[in-house]
Amino acid sequence: MQIGFAVPVTGAWSTPANQVLIAQRAEELGYHSLWTLQRVVNPAGSADHTYRNVPDPLVTLAYLAGYTSQVRLGVAVANMPFYSPAMLAKQAITLDHVTGGRLDLGLGNGWMPEEFAAVGASMERRGARAEEFLAALRAMWTGEPGEVSEFHGEFYDVPPVTMDPRPLQQPEPPILLGGASEGALRRAGRLAAGWVSSSRADLAAIGRSIEIVRDAAAKAGRDAAALRFVCRGAVRVRTEEAAPPEDERRPLTGTYEQIIADFAALEEQGVTELFVDLNFDPELTGPDADPWDSMYLAREALEAFAPRS
């Protein structure tokens, strides 16, 4: 199982300087990948402080590409309804070139009504829209440079156009689909390079979701063994005194030793890649968290979870 790390993208510690520090040290330590997330807006007056101070994920990856050279760079996830296929196709192509072919493109359908309203998107029939979006996106990526592309569907209509350059990774940057419903899982199996779990996934039962994805891939005539299963590891490190009792402990919460043991359990369930994400720990990202303390703990975690050769 490959190990990645999420850069600071929520809370007061989410600054470009801190992102670079984490990214460069992660690359030095041999981490496989670095990750961002997307949050466009938050509901006014919300008591949920999880998504504060969130930068744009694709701009952040482009920035980090200039400070790294080998580690893969991923977003988990950018929400398709917030883009047109042509705009995301152009942004992803550009980012694929900027990163030197290191982009992993996680895509989802979104879930927050306020975000849909703010960007003028519809929440209706998101599954059907997603299928068309992917087809339109790929229509503009395939073929030889200068070749005419077009797509005509129920939701998206692209007249004959050319879009260059083509992606650096051929035939396309790996697309990882998010989502927890059975329909979303089966879509990932049929149409994507793999699936990426959310921060709210039940990690004790993630193997069941992976099996649904694999089953859909096999029924579509695809090689299920070639799929990637990326787990967003919403890690919360605690001292032995502060860690919950073992029978009450949720996966990836506890001491370093407990969490590393959880890594092994996730691999046994079929996870092929896990990235440590501290952005969902209120002790590091909450309104009262001190950015300096958060970075100190993050650097400690970077060392503790570093891949072992």
PyMOL commands that set and color helices and strands:
alter all, ss='L'
color gray80, all
select helices_A, chain A and resi 16-28+57-65+80-82+85-98+113-119+126-139+182-191+203-219+224-226+246-248+256-268+278-280+282-285+291-304
alter helices_A, ss='H'
color red, helices_A
select strands_A, chain A and resi 2-6+33-36+72-79+103-108+149-152+157-161+175-177+194-196+228-234+236-237+253-254+273-277
alter strands_A, ss='S'
color yellow, strands_A
deselect
rebuild
show_as cartoon
